[in-house]
Amino acid sequence: TTKRNSKFLQFDSGPDNDRLLIFSSVDRLHLLKNCEELLVDGTFKLTPTIFYQLYAMHVIYWNAGIPVVFALLPNKNQQTYQSLINELVELCPLWNLKPIMMDFVGLRFPFTK
């Protein structure tokens, strides 16, 4: 929970080798739902040993990048990224996903053609 006593762990896929955790607040999910620009990137250096990647999503709000979602991912497989997006759609049912700016080397995001 946050200092304001609101839920921060929004999703936990369960204790297995492909565990996915999604962290955000209700306020930040509201920003995500209404965003026009989304910036995403992952890091491998700051990740707990049982996870492979820390993935961060930021929205542009009033010309500033605001962090809205952090996810701990077990790998960098397409299915994992698709699961992340699917869970975010469940958390933000009215999310009108727009273009996303990301830095991927040699990987297409699951919903791109």
C-alpha positions in Angstrom: 0.0 0.0 0.0 1.0 3.6 -0.4 1.4 6.3 2.3 -2.2 7.3 1.5 -3.2 3.7 2.3 -4.2 2.9 -1.3 -3.4 -0.3 -3.2 0.0 -0.2 -5.0 0.4 -3.8 -6.1 -2.3 -3.9 -8.8 -1.5 -7.4 -10.2 0.4 -10.5 -9.2 0.2 -13.5 -11.6 1.3 -15.9 -8.8 4.4 -17.6 -7.5 5.8 -19.4 -10.5 8.7 -19.0 -12.8 6.8 -16.6 -15.1 5.6 -14.3 -12.3 4.5 -10.8 -13.4 3.9 -8.0 -10.9 2.3 -4.7 -11.8 2.6 -1.7 -9.5 0.6 1.6 -9.8 -1.9 3.7 -7.9 -5.5 4.4 -8.8 -4.5 8.1 -9.6 -1.6 7.0 -11.8 -3.9 4.4 -13.6 -6.3 7.3 -14.3 -3.4 9.3 -15.9 -2.6 6.2 -18.0 -6.2 5.8 -19.1 -6.3 9.4 -20.4 -2.8 9.7 -21.8 -2.0 10.9 -25.3 1.7 9.9 -25.1 3.2 6.9 -23.4 6.9 6.3 -23.0 8.1 2.8 -21.9 11.5 1.3 -21.2 13.0 -1.5 -19.2 16.1 -2.0 -17.2 17.9 -5.2 -16.2 20.3 -3.7 -13.7 17.9 -2.7 -10.9 15.9 -5.9 -10.9 15.5 -8.3 -8.0 17.2 -11.6 -8.7 14.0 -13.6 -9.2 12.9 -11.2 -12.0 14.5 -10.4 -15.3 13.4 -6.9 -16.0 12.0 -3.8 -14.3 9.7 -2.2 -16.8 8.5 1.4 -16.4 5.8 3.4 -18.2 5.6 7.2 -18.1 2.9 9.5 -19.5 3.4 13.0 -20.7 1.3 15.3 -18.6 1.7 19.1 -18.7 5.0 18.6 -20.7 6.5 16.4 -18.0 7.1 12.7 -17.9 5.1 11.1 -15.0 5.8 7.5 -14.0 2.5 5.6 -13.9 3.3 1.9 -14.0 6.2 -0.3 -12.9 6.2 -4.0 -13.7 8.6 -6.7 -12.7 8.9 -9.2 -15.6 10.3 -12.7 -15.7 11.7 -12.5 -19.2 11.5 -10.4 -22.3 9.3 -12.7 -24.4 6.5 -11.3 -26.6 4.0 -13.3 -24.5 5.1 -11.6 -21.3 4.7 -8.1 -22.8 1.3 -9.1 -24.2 0.3 -10.3 -20.7 1.4 -7.0 -19.3 -0.8 -5.0 -21.8 -3.7 -7.4 -21.2 -3.6 -6.9 -17.5 -3.3 -3.1 -17.9 -6.4 -3.2 -20.1 -8.2 -5.0 -17.3 -7.0 -2.4 -14.8 -8.0 0.5 -17.2 -10.9 -0.8 -19.2 -11.5 2.6 -21.0 -7.8 2.9 -21.9 -7.6 4.1 -25.5 -4.2 2.9 -26.3 -2.3 5.3 -28.6 1.1 5.2 -30.1 3.9 4.2 -27.6 7.5 5.4 -27.7 9.8 2.6 -26.7 13.4 1.4 -27.0 13.5 -2.2 -28.1 16.4 -3.8 -29.8 15.4 -6.6 -32.1 11.9 -7.1 -30.7 8.5 -6.1 -32.0 5.9 -5.2 -29.4 3.0 -7.7 -29.5 0.3 -5.5 -31.0 2.4 -3.9 -33.8 2.2 -5.1 -37.4 
